[in-house]
Amino acid sequence: MDREKHGGWTYIMADRYRGTIYVGVTSDLSARVSRHRSGKGSDFCARYELKRLVWAESFASIEEAITFEKRLKRWRRDWKLDLIEKANPDWADLYDHLI
């Protein structure tokens, strides 16, 4: 499969409202969040028990998603919180909308 045509997601996981956050990228958001929730998605998410999907954006290619992820990781924390709260003011777990 051509990775360029597959698409991708940049997403943010959290443990609670305005708590610890993790920025990630994936080609399969539902499967990746499921792995985080089971403790197998990343060491960071497992260590801090980040199980709540609070923000996600889709991209036409995985390369675009990776580029945005890298940029987002350099943002100040308050900019990331603003991004989340514009789309999800209550920090609801968006995972239920994926399945």
URTANOR-V898197 format. One record per pair of residues at least 12 apart in sequence whose C-alpha atoms are under 8 Angstrom apart, sorted by sequence separation. I is the first residue (numbers start at 1). J is the second residue. If there is no record, write none. Layout:
# URTANOR-V898197
i = <I	I>
j = <J	J>
This chain:
# URTANOR-V898197
i = <11	12	10	11	37	10	11	36	37	10	36	37	9	10	8	9	8	9	33	8	9	7	8	9	33	6	22	22	20	22	21	55	20	54	13	55	15	55	15	54	15	27	14	15	16	26	13	14	15	54	13	14	54	13	14	26	53	54	55	13	14	25	52	53	54	12	13	25	52	53	11	12	13	52	53	11	12	52	11	12	25	11	24	10	11	23	9	10	9	10	9	10	23	8	9	23	7	8	7	8	7	8	9	6	7	8	5	6	7	8	10	5	6	8	9	10	4	8	3	4	7	10	3	4	10	33	18	30	30	30	17	18	17	16>
j = <23	24	23	24	50	24	25	50	51	25	51	52	25	26	25	26	26	27	51	27	28	27	28	29	53	27	44	45	48	50	50	84	50	84	45	87	48	88	49	88	50	62	50	51	52	62	50	51	52	91	51	52	92	52	53	65	92	93	94	53	54	65	92	93	94	53	54	66	93	94	53	54	55	94	95	54	55	95	55	56	69	56	69	56	57	69	56	57	57	58	58	59	72	58	59	73	58	59	59	60	60	61	62	60	61	62	60	61	62	63	65	61	62	64	65	66	61	65	61	62	65	68	62	63	69	95	81	95	98	99	90	91	91	91>
